[in-house]
Amino acid sequence: MAKRVAIVATGQTEHAANRWDATGGELIGEAVRRALEDGGLRREDIDGVIVGNMDHFEGINGVEHWSIDANGGLLKPVLKLTTGGTTGSTLAVAGYHLVASGLFERLLVVGWEKNSESDTTGAITTAFDPVWDRLVFAGAVSGLAVEASVYMRRFGVTEKDAARAAVRDRRHALNNPHAHLRKEISVSHVLDSPMLADPIKALDMCPRSDGACAVVYASEDAAEKICPRPAWILATATRHLYSYLGDVQLYPLKSLEAASGEAYRKAGIREPRKEIDVMELYTPYSFANLSWMEALGLAGPGQAARLIWDGATDMGGELPVNPSGGVLSTNPIGATGLIRAAECALQIMGRAGARQVPDVQVALSTGFGGCMWSDLLIYGRHKPA
C-alpha cells in the first residue's frame, strides 16, 4: 500500500536573466541550502536526491555527478530526470512516487536551469524528428503561436484578452521576492510590445531565467515531525499523448484535460472552480491562461476570458491563479514545474508571505512541455484518507 506523502520544506534562488555570480552547481547549492534550512534539516537527514534540468539546452550532461557537492547526494542514491519542458513537474511527480513507494523517507528534489548559457530555440528545434517535424518547426514561440491562432479563430478571443492575463501574472509577481520579472505592465504595454510570431508579442511570452528550486518530500512517518502543517499530495497525473507535432490537437489541450480528469477523480473533486483554492499553472504564454484553463474545467469553451476580465483569477478573486507571478514572470525551465509545486506547498503551509491566499485547503499545479504534454498535482492541508 502506498504511503501518504507531503512536501515539508522548499527553497528557491533569486531568479534572473543572468546569474553571473553563480555557476549551475552554485545555483543548485543555493536552493538546497534554503530548503534544508526551511525544514530545519541537515544533509545527513536526507535519504536520496533527484535532480533535473534541460541538459540538452546547456549542452552539459551528467549534472547528477558534477553537482554532487551542491546537491548533497554524496554516498546516497542520486537520480537524474529530464523530460523537456515538463522536467520540473516530472521531478515533482517522481518525488511523490519514490516516497510513496517506501524507497525513501525524506527525499530532496532539485530542479535548475542556467538559460543564460543555452540556446533554447536551437535546442527545441533539433529535439524534434529530423524528417517529419524539424523543417516545419522553429522553436517554442512559433508552435504556441499556431495554437493561439486556432483558439482565437474558433472562439473570437482577442489579443487584448490574452494581454489581460499577462497583466495579472506580472502584477502578482510584485509580491514575490524570488521572481525574475517584477515590474507592473498594462494591457497597452503588452499590445504595443514587439511581435515575435503573430499573434504572440514579447510581453505575451515567458522570460528565460537562471535559477533553481529544491523541495523536500517526506513520508507520513516523518512529515509532521519536520513541518507543523505539511502540504499533503492528494493526487498526481501525467499525460504525454503525442510524439509528432502533426498529431497534436491544438484545442482543447487534450493532455491537460485528461490529466486533470484523472487527478480530480483521485482527489474526489467534482467542481474544481469551487473546491480548489489556488492554482499555480505552467502557462508559458498569455493565451495559455485562457484555453488551458478551459481544459482544467474552470470555464466552458471560449469562456475563460470572462473569468480573467472579471478578476476571478486575481488575488482576492474567486480562484487566484499564479499568485507567484507564474511562468510569465519566472522560467528557469528545468525548475519551472517544481517551482509551481513549491509555491502550492507554501500556500498550504500558510507561509507564502505577501503572495499568500487566505485559508488555502486545496491547491493545484501543472507542468507543460514537449508535444503538448501535461503533468498535474493536487495538494491538501489535510492528510488524505
Stockholm file with secondary structure:
# STOCKHOLM 1.0

chainA/1-385         MAKRVAIVATGQTEHAANRWDATGGELIGEAVRRALEDGGLRREDIDGVIVGNMDHFEGINGVEHWSIDANGGLLKPVLKLTTGGTTGSTLAVAGYHLVASGLFERLLVVGWEKNSESDTTGAITTAFDPVWDRLVFAGAVSGLAVEASVYMRRFGVTEKDAARAAVRDRRHALNNPHAHLRKEISVSHVLDSPMLADPIKALDMCPRSDGACAVVYASEDAAEKICPRPAWILATATRHLYSYLGDVQLYPLKSLEAASGEAYRKAGIREPRKEIDVMELYTPYSFANLSWMEALGLAGPGQAARLIWDGATDMGGELPVNPSGGVLSTNPIGATGLIRAAECALQIMGRAGARQVPDVQVALSTGFGGCMWSDLLIYGRHKPA
#=GR chainA/1-385 SS CCCCEEEEEEEECCCBSCCTTCCHHHHHHHHHHHHHHHTTCCGGGCCEEEEECCHHHHTCCCHHHHTHHHHTCTTSCEEECCCGGGHHHHHHHHHHHHHHTTSCSEEEEEEEEEGGGCCHHHHHHHHSCTTTTGGGCCSHHHHHHHHHHHHHHHHCCCHHHHHHHHHHHHHHHTTCTTCSCCCCCCHHHHHHSCEEETTEEGGGBCCCCEEEEEEEEEEHHHHHHHCSSCEEEEEEEEECCCSSGGGCCTTTTHHHHHHHHHHHHHHTCSCHHHHCCEEECCCCBTTHHHHHHHHTTSSCTTCHHHHHHTTTTSTTSSSCBCTTCCTTTCCCHHHHHHHHHHHHHHHHHTCCGGGCCTTCCEEEEEEEETTTEEEEEEEESSCCC
#=GC SS_cons         CCCCEEEEEEEECCCBSCCTTCCHHHHHHHHHHHHHHHTTCCGGGCCEEEEECCHHHHTCCCHHHHTHHHHTCTTSCEEECCCGGGHHHHHHHHHHHHHHTTSCSEEEEEEEEEGGGCCHHHHHHHHSCTTTTGGGCCSHHHHHHHHHHHHHHHHCCCHHHHHHHHHHHHHHHTTCTTCSCCCCCCHHHHHHSCEEETTEEGGGBCCCCEEEEEEEEEEHHHHHHHCSSCEEEEEEEEECCCSSGGGCCTTTTHHHHHHHHHHHHHHTCSCHHHHCCEEECCCCBTTHHHHHHHHTTSSCTTCHHHHHHTTTTSTTSSSCBCTTCCTTTCCCHHHHHHHHHHHHHHHHHTCCGGGCCTTCCEEEEEEEETTTEEEEEEEESSCCC
//
